[in-house]
Amino acid sequence: MNKALEFSSITPDLALMAPELVLAIGAMFLLMLGVFRGRSASSSVTGLALAVLIIAGLWLVWFTGEGTAFNGAFVVDPFARLMKVLALTGSAAAIAMSVTFMRRENFDLFEYPVLIVLATTGMMLMISANNLLSLYLGLELQSLALYVVAAI
């Protein structure tokens, strides 16, 4: 089978889940940045995490169309977009409001905003889930990240 045909058939599916991909790739980048910069990376990782959430939200509002992807396992419709915007807004607000608390309590850990971004990715996957398998994947991604946040 032609490799170009295989790639072109999955590209529209990936285009529908571009905000989730932005969050996932951004979280991995932020994690690597925090690991290599050490304790001094907390404020920069927090700011960049907010930037990643804003970029994903803008991409969701302006560039994401409607439709289904991955043989109907992932759906994007106006209600899903609204709920995703609410999840992104809530996550950005949680990170922004935690900055003063983290400084006051000497709790400057770069992992916290990264885990919030990963949990938001899981929330967005759950919102767009159209079958039980994709719902389970989103639930697991969200819950595993939030378990670690609760343990911090």
mmCIF file of the C-alpha atoms, coordinates in Angstrom:
data_MODEL
# 
_entry.id   MODEL 
# 
loop_
_atom_site.group_PDB 
_atom_site.id 
_atom_site.type_symbol 
_atom_site.label_atom_id 
_atom_site.label_alt_id 
_atom_site.label_comp_id 
_atom_site.label_asym_id 
_atom_site.label_entity_id 
_atom_site.label_seq_id 
_atom_site.pdbx_PDB_ins_code 
_atom_site.Cartn_x 
_atom_site.Cartn_y 
_atom_site.Cartn_z 
_atom_site.occupancy 
_atom_site.B_iso_or_equiv 
_atom_site.pdbx_formal_charge 
_atom_site.auth_seq_id 
_atom_site.auth_comp_id 
_atom_site.auth_asym_id 
_atom_site.auth_atom_id 
_atom_site.pdbx_PDB_model_num 
ATOM 1   C CA . MET A 1 1   ? 0.000   0.000  0.000  1.00 0.00 ? 1   MET A CA 1 
ATOM 2   C CA . ASN A 1 2   ? 1.168   3.519  -0.760 1.00 0.00 ? 2   ASN A CA 1 
ATOM 3   C CA . LYS A 1 3   ? 2.527   5.302  2.339  1.00 0.00 ? 3   LYS A CA 1 
ATOM 4   C CA . ALA A 1 4   ? 1.393   8.713  1.057  1.00 0.00 ? 4   ALA A CA 1 
ATOM 5   C CA . LEU A 1 5   ? -2.193  7.478  0.840  1.00 0.00 ? 5   LEU A CA 1 
ATOM 6   C CA . GLU A 1 6   ? -2.042  6.132  4.395  1.00 0.00 ? 6   GLU A CA 1 
ATOM 7   C CA . PHE A 1 7   ? -0.731  9.434  5.759  1.00 0.00 ? 7   PHE A CA 1 
ATOM 8   C CA . SER A 1 8   ? -3.225  11.555 3.849  1.00 0.00 ? 8   SER A CA 1 
ATOM 9   C CA . SER A 1 9   ? -6.111  9.503  5.208  1.00 0.00 ? 9   SER A CA 1 
ATOM 10  C CA . ILE A 1 10  ? -5.133  10.172 8.834  1.00 0.00 ? 10  ILE A CA 1 
ATOM 11  C CA . THR A 1 11  ? -4.294  13.868 8.385  1.00 0.00 ? 11  THR A CA 1 
ATOM 12  C CA . PRO A 1 12  ? -7.939  15.067 8.592  1.00 0.00 ? 12  PRO A CA 1 
ATOM 13  C CA . ASP A 1 13  ? -8.358  13.050 11.791 1.00 0.00 ? 13  ASP A CA 1 
ATOM 14  C CA . LEU A 1 14  ? -5.315  14.703 13.324 1.00 0.00 ? 14  LEU A CA 1 
ATOM 15  C CA . ALA A 1 15  ? -6.525  18.134 12.211 1.00 0.00 ? 15  ALA A CA 1 
ATOM 16  C CA . LEU A 1 16  ? -9.702  17.690 14.261 1.00 0.00 ? 16  LEU A CA 1 
ATOM 17  C CA . MET A 1 17  ? -7.731  16.883 17.387 1.00 0.00 ? 17  MET A CA 1 
ATOM 18  C CA . ALA A 1 18  ? -5.067  19.562 16.888 1.00 0.00 ? 18  ALA A CA 1 
ATOM 19  C CA . PRO A 1 19  ? -5.823  21.363 20.197 1.00 0.00 ? 19  PRO A CA 1 
ATOM 20  C CA . GLU A 1 20  ? -5.280  18.125 22.101 1.00 0.00 ? 20  GLU A CA 1 
ATOM 21  C CA . LEU A 1 21  ? -2.040  17.549 20.207 1.00 0.00 ? 21  LEU A CA 1 
ATOM 22  C CA . VAL A 1 22  ? -0.917  21.098 21.043 1.00 0.00 ? 22  VAL A CA 1 
ATOM 23  C CA . LEU A 1 23  ? -1.534  20.382 24.724 1.00 0.00 ? 23  LEU A CA 1 
ATOM 24  C CA . ALA A 1 24  ? 0.210   16.993 24.676 1.00 0.00 ? 24  ALA A CA 1 
ATOM 25  C CA . ILE A 1 25  ? 3.278   18.217 22.788 1.00 0.00 ? 25  ILE A CA 1 
ATOM 26  C CA . GLY A 1 26  ? 3.378   21.368 24.901 1.00 0.00 ? 26  GLY A CA 1 
ATOM 27  C CA . ALA A 1 27  ? 3.248   19.333 28.112 1.00 0.00 ? 27  ALA A CA 1 
ATOM 28  C CA . MET A 1 28  ? 6.140   17.147 26.976 1.00 0.00 ? 28  MET A CA 1 
ATOM 29  C CA . PHE A 1 29  ? 8.159   20.243 26.035 1.00 0.00 ? 29  PHE A CA 1 
ATOM 30  C CA . LEU A 1 30  ? 7.415   21.875 29.397 1.00 0.00 ? 30  LEU A CA 1 
ATOM 31  C CA . LEU A 1 31  ? 8.398   18.713 31.234 1.00 0.00 ? 31  LEU A CA 1 
ATOM 32  C CA . MET A 1 32  ? 11.738  18.564 29.442 1.00 0.00 ? 32  MET A CA 1 
ATOM 33  C CA . LEU A 1 33  ? 12.315  22.274 30.061 1.00 0.00 ? 33  LEU A CA 1 
ATOM 34  C CA . GLY A 1 34  ? 11.665  21.812 33.758 1.00 0.00 ? 34  GLY A CA 1 
ATOM 35  C CA . VAL A 1 35  ? 13.921  18.782 34.011 1.00 0.00 ? 35  VAL A CA 1 
ATOM 36  C CA . PHE A 1 36  ? 16.862  20.455 32.311 1.00 0.00 ? 36  PHE A CA 1 
ATOM 37  C CA . ARG A 1 37  ? 16.534  23.838 34.050 1.00 0.00 ? 37  ARG A CA 1 
ATOM 38  C CA . GLY A 1 38  ? 15.835  22.468 37.523 1.00 0.00 ? 38  GLY A CA 1 
ATOM 39  C CA . ARG A 1 39  ? 14.258  24.455 40.366 1.00 0.00 ? 39  ARG A CA 1 
ATOM 40  C CA . SER A 1 40  ? 14.670  27.769 38.548 1.00 0.00 ? 40  SER A CA 1 
ATOM 41  C CA . ALA A 1 41  ? 12.197  26.666 35.875 1.00 0.00 ? 41  ALA A CA 1 
ATOM 42  C CA . SER A 1 42  ? 9.021   26.960 37.943 1.00 0.00 ? 42  SER A CA 1 
ATOM 43  C CA . SER A 1 43  ? 7.966   30.455 36.897 1.00 0.00 ? 43  SER A CA 1 
ATOM 44  C CA . SER A 1 44  ? 8.907   30.004 33.242 1.00 0.00 ? 44  SER A CA 1 
ATOM 45  C CA . VAL A 1 45  ? 7.129   26.641 33.035 1.00 0.00 ? 45  VAL A CA 1 
ATOM 46  C CA . THR A 1 46  ? 4.039   28.180 34.645 1.00 0.00 ? 46  THR A CA 1 
ATOM 47  C CA . GLY A 1 47  ? 3.991   31.038 32.146 1.00 0.00 ? 47  GLY A CA 1 
ATOM 48  C CA . LEU A 1 48  ? 4.569   28.732 29.208 1.00 0.00 ? 48  LEU A CA 1 
ATOM 49  C CA . ALA A 1 49  ? 1.842   26.369 30.445 1.00 0.00 ? 49  ALA A CA 1 
ATOM 50  C CA . LEU A 1 50  ? -0.595  29.281 30.391 1.00 0.00 ? 50  LEU A CA 1 
ATOM 51  C CA . ALA A 1 51  ? 0.616   30.129 26.882 1.00 0.00 ? 51  ALA A CA 1 
ATOM 52  C CA . VAL A 1 52  ? 0.074   26.535 25.727 1.00 0.00 ? 52  VAL A CA 1 
ATOM 53  C CA . LEU A 1 53  ? -3.478  26.565 27.120 1.00 0.00 ? 53  LEU A CA 1 
ATOM 54  C CA . ILE A 1 54  ? -4.211  29.876 25.389 1.00 0.00 ? 54  ILE A CA 1 
ATOM 55  C CA . ILE A 1 55  ? -2.778  28.648 22.079 1.00 0.00 ? 55  ILE A CA 1 
ATOM 56  C CA . ALA A 1 56  ? -4.881  25.478 22.270 1.00 0.00 ? 56  ALA A CA 1 
ATOM 57  C CA . GLY A 1 57  ? -7.976  27.551 23.052 1.00 0.00 ? 57  GLY A CA 1 
ATOM 58  C CA . LEU A 1 58  ? -7.389  29.936 20.159 1.00 0.00 ? 58  LEU A CA 1 
ATOM 59  C CA . TRP A 1 59  ? -6.728  27.022 17.817 1.00 0.00 ? 59  TRP A CA 1 
ATOM 60  C CA . LEU A 1 60  ? -9.939  25.381 19.001 1.00 0.00 ? 60  LEU A CA 1 
ATOM 61  C CA . VAL A 1 61  ? -12.033 28.490 18.429 1.00 0.00 ? 61  VAL A CA 1 
ATOM 62  C CA . TRP A 1 62  ? -10.544 29.668 15.134 1.00 0.00 ? 62  TRP A CA 1 
ATOM 63  C CA . PHE A 1 63  ? -9.139  26.701 13.235 1.00 0.00 ? 63  PHE A CA 1 
ATOM 64  C CA . THR A 1 64  ? -10.901 23.532 14.346 1.00 0.00 ? 64  THR A CA 1 
ATOM 65  C CA . GLY A 1 65  ? -13.805 22.436 12.202 1.00 0.00 ? 65  GLY A CA 1 
ATOM 66  C CA . GLU A 1 66  ? -16.602 20.030 12.976 1.00 0.00 ? 66  GLU A CA 1 
ATOM 67  C CA . GLY A 1 67  ? -16.844 16.342 12.264 1.00 0.00 ? 67  GLY A CA 1 
ATOM 68  C CA . THR A 1 68  ? -15.810 12.909 13.416 1.00 0.00 ? 68  THR A CA 1 
ATOM 69  C CA . ALA A 1 69  ? -12.390 11.305 13.401 1.00 0.00 ? 69  ALA A CA 1 
ATOM 70  C CA . PHE A 1 70  ? -10.865 7.872  13.882 1.00 0.00 ? 70  PHE A CA 1 
ATOM 71  C CA . ASN A 1 71  ? -13.913 6.001  12.583 1.00 0.00 ? 71  ASN A CA 1 
ATOM 72  C CA . GLY A 1 72  ? -16.312 7.893  14.814 1.00 0.00 ? 72  GLY A CA 1 
ATOM 73  C CA . ALA A 1 73  ? -14.369 7.521  18.064 1.00 0.00 ? 73  ALA A CA 1 
ATOM 74  C CA . PHE A 1 74  ? -13.670 11.265 18.279 1.00 0.00 ? 74  PHE A CA 1 
ATOM 75  C CA . VAL A 1 75  ? -16.276 13.925 17.593 1.00 0.00 ? 75  VAL A CA 1 
ATOM 76  C CA . VAL A 1 76  ? -16.035 17.698 17.384 1.00 0.00 ? 76  VAL A CA 1 
ATOM 77  C CA . ASP A 1 77  ? -19.300 19.627 17.372 1.00 0.00 ? 77  ASP A CA 1 
ATOM 78  C CA . PRO A 1 78  ? -20.334 23.038 18.760 1.00 0.00 ? 78  PRO A CA 1 
ATOM 79  C CA . PHE A 1 79  ? -21.181 21.624 22.199 1.00 0.00 ? 79  PHE A CA 1 
ATOM 80  C CA . ALA A 1 80  ? -17.847 19.795 22.433 1.00 0.00 ? 80  ALA A CA 1 
ATOM 81  C CA . ARG A 1 81  ? -16.030 22.984 21.454 1.00 0.00 ? 81  ARG A CA 1 
ATOM 82  C CA . LEU A 1 82  ? -17.886 24.950 24.141 1.00 0.00 ? 82  LEU A CA 1 
ATOM 83  C CA . MET A 1 83  ? -17.063 22.395 26.817 1.00 0.00 ? 83  MET A CA 1 
ATOM 84  C CA . LYS A 1 84  ? -13.422 22.284 25.724 1.00 0.00 ? 84  LYS A CA 1 
ATOM 85  C CA . VAL A 1 85  ? -13.190 26.069 25.980 1.00 0.00 ? 85  VAL A CA 1 
ATOM 86  C CA . LEU A 1 86  ? -14.625 25.838 29.502 1.00 0.00 ? 86  LEU A CA 1 
ATOM 87  C CA . ALA A 1 87  ? -12.074 23.155 30.454 1.00 0.00 ? 87  ALA A CA 1 
ATOM 88  C CA . LEU A 1 88  ? -9.218  25.235 29.058 1.00 0.00 ? 88  LEU A CA 1 
ATOM 89  C CA . THR A 1 89  ? -10.467 28.347 30.851 1.00 0.00 ? 89  THR A CA 1 
ATOM 90  C CA . GLY A 1 90  ? -10.792 26.521 34.157 1.00 0.00 ? 90  GLY A CA 1 
ATOM 91  C CA . SER A 1 91  ? -7.327  25.019 33.857 1.00 0.00 ? 91  SER A CA 1 
ATOM 92  C CA . ALA A 1 92  ? -5.759  28.355 32.971 1.00 0.00 ? 92  ALA A CA 1 
ATOM 93  C CA . ALA A 1 93  ? -7.539  29.962 35.925 1.00 0.00 ? 93  ALA A CA 1 
ATOM 94  C CA . ALA A 1 94  ? -6.332  27.200 38.270 1.00 0.00 ? 94  ALA A CA 1 
ATOM 95  C CA . ILE A 1 95  ? -2.726  27.672 37.168 1.00 0.00 ? 95  ILE A CA 1 
ATOM 96  C CA . ALA A 1 96  ? -2.937  31.471 37.337 1.00 0.00 ? 96  ALA A CA 1 
ATOM 97  C CA . MET A 1 97  ? -4.499  31.457 40.806 1.00 0.00 ? 97  MET A CA 1 
ATOM 98  C CA . SER A 1 98  ? -1.939  28.988 42.139 1.00 0.00 ? 98  SER A CA 1 
ATOM 99  C CA . VAL A 1 99  ? 1.064   31.220 41.445 1.00 0.00 ? 99  VAL A CA 1 
ATOM 100 C CA . THR A 1 100 ? 0.817   33.341 44.601 1.00 0.00 ? 100 THR A CA 1 
ATOM 101 C CA . PHE A 1 101 ? 0.015   30.318 46.762 1.00 0.00 ? 101 PHE A CA 1 
ATOM 102 C CA . MET A 1 102 ? 3.007   28.399 45.444 1.00 0.00 ? 102 MET A CA 1 
ATOM 103 C CA . ARG A 1 103 ? 5.335   31.320 46.157 1.00 0.00 ? 103 ARG A CA 1 
ATOM 104 C CA . ARG A 1 104 ? 3.872   32.017 49.592 1.00 0.00 ? 104 ARG A CA 1 
ATOM 105 C CA . GLU A 1 105 ? 4.112   28.380 50.696 1.00 0.00 ? 105 GLU A CA 1 
ATOM 106 C CA . ASN A 1 106 ? 7.536   27.860 49.082 1.00 0.00 ? 106 ASN A CA 1 
ATOM 107 C CA . PHE A 1 107 ? 5.945   25.284 46.799 1.00 0.00 ? 107 PHE A CA 1 
ATOM 108 C CA . ASP A 1 108 ? 7.679   26.133 43.526 1.00 0.00 ? 108 ASP A CA 1 
ATOM 109 C CA . LEU A 1 109 ? 7.412   22.839 41.668 1.00 0.00 ? 109 LEU A CA 1 
ATOM 110 C CA . PHE A 1 110 ? 7.486   22.922 37.878 1.00 0.00 ? 110 PHE A CA 1 
ATOM 111 C CA . GLU A 1 111 ? 5.534   19.666 37.685 1.00 0.00 ? 111 GLU A CA 1 
ATOM 112 C CA . TYR A 1 112 ? 2.258   21.205 38.869 1.00 0.00 ? 112 TYR A CA 1 
ATOM 113 C CA . PRO A 1 113 ? 1.390   23.204 35.706 1.00 0.00 ? 113 PRO A CA 1 
ATOM 114 C CA . VAL A 1 114 ? 2.567   20.325 33.507 1.00 0.00 ? 114 VAL A CA 1 
ATOM 115 C CA . LEU A 1 115 ? 0.223   17.924 35.295 1.00 0.00 ? 115 LEU A CA 1 
ATOM 116 C CA . ILE A 1 116 ? -2.649  20.393 34.939 1.00 0.00 ? 116 ILE A CA 1 
ATOM 117 C CA . VAL A 1 117 ? -1.980  20.612 31.190 1.00 0.00 ? 117 VAL A CA 1 
ATOM 118 C CA . LEU A 1 118 ? -1.952  16.805 30.924 1.00 0.00 ? 118 LEU A CA 1 
ATOM 119 C CA . ALA A 1 119 ? -5.182  16.559 32.927 1.00 0.00 ? 119 ALA A CA 1 
ATOM 120 C CA . THR A 1 120 ? -6.735  19.139 30.607 1.00 0.00 ? 120 THR A CA 1 
ATOM 121 C CA . THR A 1 121 ? -5.708  17.018 27.634 1.00 0.00 ? 121 THR A CA 1 
ATOM 122 C CA . GLY A 1 122 ? -7.554  14.091 29.210 1.00 0.00 ? 122 GLY A CA 1 
ATOM 123 C CA . MET A 1 123 ? -10.602 16.275 29.855 1.00 0.00 ? 123 MET A CA 1 
ATOM 124 C CA . MET A 1 124 ? -10.671 17.363 26.236 1.00 0.00 ? 124 MET A CA 1 
ATOM 125 C CA . LEU A 1 125 ? -10.346 13.772 25.036 1.00 0.00 ? 125 LEU A CA 1 
ATOM 126 C CA . MET A 1 126 ? -13.240 12.770 27.305 1.00 0.00 ? 126 MET A CA 1 
ATOM 127 C CA . ILE A 1 127 ? -15.376 15.621 25.989 1.00 0.00 ? 127 ILE A CA 1 
ATOM 128 C CA . SER A 1 128 ? -14.893 14.500 22.387 1.00 0.00 ? 128 SER A CA 1 
ATOM 129 C CA . ALA A 1 129 ? -15.200 10.782 23.101 1.00 0.00 ? 129 ALA A CA 1 
ATOM 130 C CA . ASN A 1 130 ? -17.837 9.007  21.053 1.00 0.00 ? 130 ASN A CA 1 
ATOM 131 C CA . ASN A 1 131 ? -17.274 5.458  22.272 1.00 0.00 ? 131 ASN A CA 1 
ATOM 132 C CA . LEU A 1 132 ? -16.271 3.811  25.524 1.00 0.00 ? 132 LEU A CA 1 
ATOM 133 C CA . LEU A 1 133 ? -12.657 3.152  24.567 1.00 0.00 ? 133 LEU A CA 1 
ATOM 134 C CA . SER A 1 134 ? -11.873 6.790  23.801 1.00 0.00 ? 134 SER A CA 1 
ATOM 135 C CA . LEU A 1 135 ? -13.828 7.837  26.904 1.00 0.00 ? 135 LEU A CA 1 
ATOM 136 C CA . TYR A 1 136 ? -11.694 5.479  28.993 1.00 0.00 ? 136 TYR A CA 1 
ATOM 137 C CA . LEU A 1 137 ? -8.448  6.797  27.506 1.00 0.00 ? 137 LEU A CA 1 
ATOM 138 C CA . GLY A 1 138 ? -9.424  10.372 28.313 1.00 0.00 ? 138 GLY A CA 1 
ATOM 139 C CA . LEU A 1 139 ? -10.565 9.427  31.802 1.00 0.00 ? 139 LEU A CA 1 
ATOM 140 C CA . GLU A 1 140 ? -7.301  7.624  32.550 1.00 0.00 ? 140 GLU A CA 1 
ATOM 141 C CA . LEU A 1 141 ? -5.140  10.470 31.273 1.00 0.00 ? 141 LEU A CA 1 
ATOM 142 C CA . GLN A 1 142 ? -7.094  12.963 33.342 1.00 0.00 ? 142 GLN A CA 1 
ATOM 143 C CA . SER A 1 143 ? -7.282  10.894 36.512 1.00 0.00 ? 143 SER A CA 1 
ATOM 144 C CA . LEU A 1 144 ? -3.638  9.773  36.559 1.00 0.00 ? 144 LEU A CA 1 
ATOM 145 C CA . ALA A 1 145 ? -2.438  13.366 36.275 1.00 0.00 ? 145 ALA A CA 1 
ATOM 146 C CA . LEU A 1 146 ? -4.865  14.550 38.945 1.00 0.00 ? 146 LEU A CA 1 
ATOM 147 C CA . TYR A 1 147 ? -3.855  11.720 41.313 1.00 0.00 ? 147 TYR A CA 1 
ATOM 148 C CA . VAL A 1 148 ? -0.311  13.040 41.233 1.00 0.00 ? 148 VAL A CA 1 
ATOM 149 C CA . VAL A 1 149 ? -1.535  16.629 41.738 1.00 0.00 ? 149 VAL A CA 1 
ATOM 150 C CA . ALA A 1 150 ? -3.480  15.481 44.799 1.00 0.00 ? 150 ALA A CA 1 
ATOM 151 C CA . ALA A 1 151 ? -0.380  13.758 46.183 1.00 0.00 ? 151 ALA A CA 1 
ATOM 152 C CA . ILE A 1 152 ? 1.829   16.844 45.839 1.00 0.00 ? 152 ILE A CA 1 
# 
